[in-house]
Amino acid sequence: MAPGVTTDASARPQPSRNATAEKLLDAVSDLMIERNSTDVSLSDLAQRSGVNAALVKYHYGNKEGLLLALLARDAEVQVSHLEYLLQQPISPTEKLKLHIAGIINAYYRFPYMNRLLHLLLHDSTEKAAQSVSHFFVKPLLDFQRRLLDEGVAAGEFKPVDPVFFYTHLIGACDHLFHGRHAMSRAAGVGEVTDEVRRQYIDHMIDALLGGMLQPERRRAAARN
């Protein structure tokens, strides 16, 4: 899930390299994955990490600061590679395929990501929401807008609303990695394995590009 434009570094929580601080991030990440929930208490965190809960305040200010730092850490690699991808000497179609795969891979590794985004954007302080918007949402939307425009200019894509594209891709990832638990009860769907991840990348590339590619590009893609 790296900006198509330069981001405001001051808005991004700087991940601490302190071993105790990192241990707290690892513990909250592991707990959210295991529970399929962002509802993790400080006592749960202390028990898992072996670190006194008071040290959350010392390193991150409060629980919100901890969650902001976790999202910043999880998104760092994905966000930092966006500008690099945009500058590669390959077609917009190939860039988009790599981007779709990158977003799905990020959610496979951090399946709580979208719920953490919603929590920090809608159920936390205004300062937290602005921080997330600046270091994650805006860079991703800006990158996608630029890539979609590049594809239209190259004659490869139909015009696509970047907000619809963002919603389609991010929402599809969230539902697979979060909503799959509901589907498992209703339809016997299993866990998201590495094979499922690969299949979903292929499915989303086909689904998104199938509606975006110009007819001649669609025929060429089908031949390949």
Protein Blocks (a to p, Z undefined) as FASTA:
>chain_A
ZZfbdcdfklpccddfbfklmmmmmmmmmmmmmnopabdcfklmmmmnopafklmmmmno
pamlmmmmmmmmmmmmmmmmmmmmmmpccdfklmmmmmmmmmmmmmmmmmmlmmmmmmmm
mmmcfklmmmmmmmmmmmmmmmmmmmmmmmmmnomaccddfklmmmmmmmmmmmmmmmmm
mmmmmnopacddfklmmmmmmmmmmmmmmmmpcfklmmmmmmZZ
